[in-house]
Amino acid sequence: MAFSVGNRLIAALDTPTRDEADTLIARLAGVPSWVKLGLELFCAEGPSLVRDYTRRGLAVMLDLKLHDIPETVARATAQVATLGAGLLTVHADGGRAMLEAAVKNAGEMRVLAVTVLTSLDDADLAEIGATGPVGELVKRRAELALRAGCHGVVASPHEVALIRALVPDDFLIVTPGVRPAGAAHGDQKRVTTPRQARTAGADLVVVGRPLRDAPDPAVAARAIVAELA
């Protein structure tokens, strides 16, 4: 299966039901090259939704952030690999053996290691006992993901340039926490604009609420694609 970043925009289907996700997809009018299914929608609708979307020709990023012992992640990844998604997320802090298990069982999917959630900052890391600062922890986890054979990482736009300097050109960097200028940040703490993320070296950007809540999601998506170009 040939892999393409397309126009680099991933629309997050942050909805609780399939009907709402289908409505959002229709309103996006095919502008984003990718759609992302996260935990809320996956838990509500299950694997059949992923199969349906991939059979319709949608490029799907399945954002499950798997994090468990290697054997469990290996078996879960093997199941996900049958659904047709192009990208799957796992947590980098699950360790090298877990990351390798995911990669080994991913088939044609590309495995992305989540470095540090964009909702966390240095104070949060200290509270949970993680050794920061954020940028240094992201760097260590990106290097771990590369050694484990992952195809890329998920990181905030603030760390993209740091990661890009460490990894090969074909190592994917996917960035959530992207907000058009003037958009509310919500619970994201480390954000930039689409243009800033792309200039720093991001391959794909994930945008959720600014598309979902826009009066015309297709217009909003076209504006983001123009920035990325």
ABEGO torsion letter per residue (X at the ends): XBBBAEAGBBBBBBBABAAAAAAAAAAAGGABABBBBBAAAAAAAEAAAAAAAAAAGBBBBBBAGBBBBAAAAAAAAAAAAAAGBABBBBBAAAEAAAAAAAAAAAEABBBBBBBBBAABBAAAAAAAGBBOBAAAAAAAAAAAAAAAGBAEBBBBAAAAAAAAAABBAABBBBBBGBBBBGBBAEABABBBBAAAAAAAGBABBBBBAAAAABABAAAAAAAAAAAAX
